[in-house]
């Protein structure tokens, strides 16, 4: 889950539909990626950062918070959430 990106979207009144339109993808695709079901490509992450959040750090925006199985609910792990394939 991309908590930081979601929080910044709320702070700046950017809707998932805005990002979907900008990237020319389905709304459901953006929702899936925001929820961590799929990863944003590195190129799309750069585009989102540059267009919507030019003042923000990309590592901060796309830091992923994933709950580890068996852990307490408030514990999570953090990773970079980029699809590093170069296709």
Biotite code that builds the C-alpha atoms (Angstrom):
import biotite.structure as struc

atoms = struc.array([
    struc.Atom([0.000, 0.000, 0.000], chain_id="A", res_id=1, res_name="UNK", atom_name="CA", element="C"),
    struc.Atom([1.295, 3.417, -0.915], chain_id="A", res_id=2, res_name="UNK", atom_name="CA", element="C"),
    struc.Atom([0.319, 5.339, 2.221], chain_id="A", res_id=3, res_name="UNK", atom_name="CA", element="C"),
    struc.Atom([2.493, 8.361, 1.512], chain_id="A", res_id=4, res_name="UNK", atom_name="CA", element="C"),
    struc.Atom([1.256, 8.803, -2.048], chain_id="A", res_id=5, res_name="UNK", atom_name="CA", element="C"),
    struc.Atom([-2.345, 8.453, -0.888], chain_id="A", res_id=6, res_name="UNK", atom_name="CA", element="C"),
    struc.Atom([-1.799, 10.991, 1.895], chain_id="A", res_id=7, res_name="UNK", atom_name="CA", element="C"),
    struc.Atom([-0.247, 13.518, -0.479], chain_id="A", res_id=8, res_name="UNK", atom_name="CA", element="C"),
    struc.Atom([-3.098, 12.980, -2.939], chain_id="A", res_id=9, res_name="UNK", atom_name="CA", element="C"),
    struc.Atom([-5.573, 13.852, -0.191], chain_id="A", res_id=10, res_name="UNK", atom_name="CA", element="C"),
    struc.Atom([-3.554, 16.884, 0.919], chain_id="A", res_id=11, res_name="UNK", atom_name="CA", element="C"),
    struc.Atom([-3.425, 18.249, -2.628], chain_id="A", res_id=12, res_name="UNK", atom_name="CA", element="C"),
    struc.Atom([-6.916, 17.138, -3.693], chain_id="A", res_id=13, res_name="UNK", atom_name="CA", element="C"),
    struc.Atom([-5.611, 14.874, -6.459], chain_id="A", res_id=14, res_name="UNK", atom_name="CA", element="C"),
    struc.Atom([-8.001, 12.046, -7.245], chain_id="A", res_id=15, res_name="UNK", atom_name="CA", element="C"),
    struc.Atom([-7.121, 8.588, -8.585], chain_id="A", res_id=16, res_name="UNK", atom_name="CA", element="C"),
    struc.Atom([-9.131, 9.547, -11.675], chain_id="A", res_id=17, res_name="UNK", atom_name="CA", element="C"),
    struc.Atom([-6.719, 12.464, -12.254], chain_id="A", res_id=18, res_name="UNK", atom_name="CA", element="C"),
    struc.Atom([-3.742, 10.116, -12.285], chain_id="A", res_id=19, res_name="UNK", atom_name="CA", element="C"),
    struc.Atom([-5.595, 7.591, -14.442], chain_id="A", res_id=20, res_name="UNK", atom_name="CA", element="C"),
    struc.Atom([-6.422, 10.263, -17.009], chain_id="A", res_id=21, res_name="UNK", atom_name="CA", element="C"),
    struc.Atom([-2.854, 11.599, -16.962], chain_id="A", res_id=22, res_name="UNK", atom_name="CA", element="C"),
    struc.Atom([-1.366, 8.120, -17.539], chain_id="A", res_id=23, res_name="UNK", atom_name="CA", element="C"),
    struc.Atom([-4.173, 7.134, -19.920], chain_id="A", res_id=24, res_name="UNK", atom_name="CA", element="C"),
    struc.Atom([-5.061, 4.000, -17.951], chain_id="A", res_id=25, res_name="UNK", atom_name="CA", element="C"),
    struc.Atom([-8.222, 2.691, -16.341], chain_id="A", res_id=26, res_name="UNK", atom_name="CA", element="C"),
    struc.Atom([-9.304, 4.075, -12.966], chain_id="A", res_id=27, res_name="UNK", atom_name="CA", element="C"),
    struc.Atom([-9.344, 0.505, -11.578], chain_id="A", res_id=28, res_name="UNK", atom_name="CA", element="C"),
    struc.Atom([-5.686, 0.101, -12.581], chain_id="A", res_id=29, res_name="UNK", atom_name="CA", element="C"),
    struc.Atom([-4.680, 3.098, -10.473], chain_id="A", res_id=30, res_name="UNK", atom_name="CA", element="C"),
    struc.Atom([-6.751, 1.862, -7.521], chain_id="A", res_id=31, res_name="UNK", atom_name="CA", element="C"),
    struc.Atom([-5.062, -1.552, -7.737], chain_id="A", res_id=32, res_name="UNK", atom_name="CA", element="C"),
    struc.Atom([-1.637, 0.062, -7.801], chain_id="A", res_id=33, res_name="UNK", atom_name="CA", element="C"),
    struc.Atom([-2.399, 2.450, -4.932], chain_id="A", res_id=34, res_name="UNK", atom_name="CA", element="C"),
    struc.Atom([-3.584, -0.511, -2.859], chain_id="A", res_id=35, res_name="UNK", atom_name="CA", element="C"),
    struc.Atom([-0.409, -2.476, -3.589], chain_id="A", res_id=36, res_name="UNK", atom_name="CA", element="C"),
    struc.Atom([-1.994, -5.178, -5.742], chain_id="A", res_id=37, res_name="UNK", atom_name="CA", element="C"),
    struc.Atom([0.319, -4.180, -8.607], chain_id="A", res_id=38, res_name="UNK", atom_name="CA", element="C"),
    struc.Atom([3.366, -1.940, -8.848], chain_id="A", res_id=39, res_name="UNK", atom_name="CA", element="C"),
    struc.Atom([3.763, 1.317, -10.716], chain_id="A", res_id=40, res_name="UNK", atom_name="CA", element="C"),
    struc.Atom([6.445, 1.141, -13.371], chain_id="A", res_id=41, res_name="UNK", atom_name="CA", element="C"),
    struc.Atom([9.439, 3.303, -12.659], chain_id="A", res_id=42, res_name="UNK", atom_name="CA", element="C"),
    struc.Atom([8.585, 5.486, -15.656], chain_id="A", res_id=43, res_name="UNK", atom_name="CA", element="C"),
    struc.Atom([5.004, 6.015, -14.458], chain_id="A", res_id=44, res_name="UNK", atom_name="CA", element="C"),
    struc.Atom([6.229, 6.811, -10.942], chain_id="A", res_id=45, res_name="UNK", atom_name="CA", element="C"),
    struc.Atom([8.560, 9.472, -12.366], chain_id="A", res_id=46, res_name="UNK", atom_name="CA", element="C"),
    struc.Atom([5.717, 10.915, -14.466], chain_id="A", res_id=47, res_name="UNK", atom_name="CA", element="C"),
    struc.Atom([3.376, 11.076, -11.458], chain_id="A", res_id=48, res_name="UNK", atom_name="CA", element="C"),
    struc.Atom([6.012, 12.659, -9.264], chain_id="A", res_id=49, res_name="UNK", atom_name="CA", element="C"),
    struc.Atom([7.039, 15.260, -11.855], chain_id="A", res_id=50, res_name="UNK", atom_name="CA", element="C"),
    struc.Atom([3.502, 16.202, -12.884], chain_id="A", res_id=51, res_name="UNK", atom_name="CA", element="C"),
    struc.Atom([1.586, 16.096, -9.590], chain_id="A", res_id=52, res_name="UNK", atom_name="CA", element="C"),
    struc.Atom([4.238, 16.293, -6.858], chain_id="A", res_id=53, res_name="UNK", atom_name="CA", element="C"),
    struc.Atom([7.351, 18.044, -8.228], chain_id="A", res_id=54, res_name="UNK", atom_name="CA", element="C"),
    struc.Atom([8.429, 19.165, -4.760], chain_id="A", res_id=55, res_name="UNK", atom_name="CA", element="C"),
    struc.Atom([8.208, 15.679, -3.238], chain_id="A", res_id=56, res_name="UNK", atom_name="CA", element="C"),
    struc.Atom([10.869, 12.989, -2.964], chain_id="A", res_id=57, res_name="UNK", atom_name="CA", element="C"),
    struc.Atom([10.046, 9.977, -5.156], chain_id="A", res_id=58, res_name="UNK", atom_name="CA", element="C"),
    struc.Atom([11.308, 7.501, -2.557], chain_id="A", res_id=59, res_name="UNK", atom_name="CA", element="C"),
    struc.Atom([8.942, 9.022, -0.008], chain_id="A", res_id=60, res_name="UNK", atom_name="CA", element="C"),
    struc.Atom([5.948, 8.993, -2.366], chain_id="A", res_id=61, res_name="UNK", atom_name="CA", element="C"),
    struc.Atom([6.395, 5.408, -3.493], chain_id="A", res_id=62, res_name="UNK", atom_name="CA", element="C"),
    struc.Atom([7.487, 3.861, -0.208], chain_id="A", res_id=63, res_name="UNK", atom_name="CA", element="C"),
    struc.Atom([5.441, 0.708, 0.206], chain_id="A", res_id=64, res_name="UNK", atom_name="CA", element="C"),
    struc.Atom([4.038, -0.395, 3.534], chain_id="A", res_id=65, res_name="UNK", atom_name="CA", element="C"),
    struc.Atom([3.338, -4.116, 3.556], chain_id="A", res_id=66, res_name="UNK", atom_name="CA", element="C"),
    struc.Atom([1.959, -5.987, 6.517], chain_id="A", res_id=67, res_name="UNK", atom_name="CA", element="C"),
    struc.Atom([3.996, -9.046, 7.416], chain_id="A", res_id=68, res_name="UNK", atom_name="CA", element="C"),
    struc.Atom([1.919, -12.151, 8.013], chain_id="A", res_id=69, res_name="UNK", atom_name="CA", element="C"),
    struc.Atom([1.686, -13.073, 11.663], chain_id="A", res_id=70, res_name="UNK", atom_name="CA", element="C"),
    struc.Atom([2.645, -9.612, 12.900], chain_id="A", res_id=71, res_name="UNK", atom_name="CA", element="C"),
    struc.Atom([0.543, -7.277, 14.960], chain_id="A", res_id=72, res_name="UNK", atom_name="CA", element="C"),
    struc.Atom([-1.704, -5.012, 12.912], chain_id="A", res_id=73, res_name="UNK", atom_name="CA", element="C"),
    struc.Atom([0.339, -1.880, 13.577], chain_id="A", res_id=74, res_name="UNK", atom_name="CA", element="C"),
    struc.Atom([3.596, -3.434, 12.381], chain_id="A", res_id=75, res_name="UNK", atom_name="CA", element="C"),
    struc.Atom([4.541, -3.292, 8.731], chain_id="A", res_id=76, res_name="UNK", atom_name="CA", element="C"),
    struc.Atom([7.557, -3.528, 6.488], chain_id="A", res_id=77, res_name="UNK", atom_name="CA", element="C"),
    struc.Atom([8.609, -0.871, 4.044], chain_id="A", res_id=78, res_name="UNK", atom_name="CA", element="C"),
    struc.Atom([9.984, -1.404, 0.570], chain_id="A", res_id=79, res_name="UNK", atom_name="CA", element="C"),
    struc.Atom([10.310, 0.488, -2.655], chain_id="A", res_id=80, res_name="UNK", atom_name="CA", element="C"),
    struc.Atom([7.268, -0.142, -4.818], chain_id="A", res_id=81, res_name="UNK", atom_name="CA", element="C"),
    struc.Atom([8.526, 0.044, -8.360], chain_id="A", res_id=82, res_name="UNK", atom_name="CA", element="C"),
    struc.Atom([8.261, -2.445, -11.142], chain_id="A", res_id=83, res_name="UNK", atom_name="CA", element="C"),
    struc.Atom([11.933, -2.558, -12.081], chain_id="A", res_id=84, res_name="UNK", atom_name="CA", element="C"),
    struc.Atom([11.379, -4.300, -15.400], chain_id="A", res_id=85, res_name="UNK", atom_name="CA", element="C"),
    struc.Atom([12.681, -2.245, -18.266], chain_id="A", res_id=86, res_name="UNK", atom_name="CA", element="C"),
    struc.Atom([10.176, -3.264, -20.909], chain_id="A", res_id=87, res_name="UNK", atom_name="CA", element="C"),
])
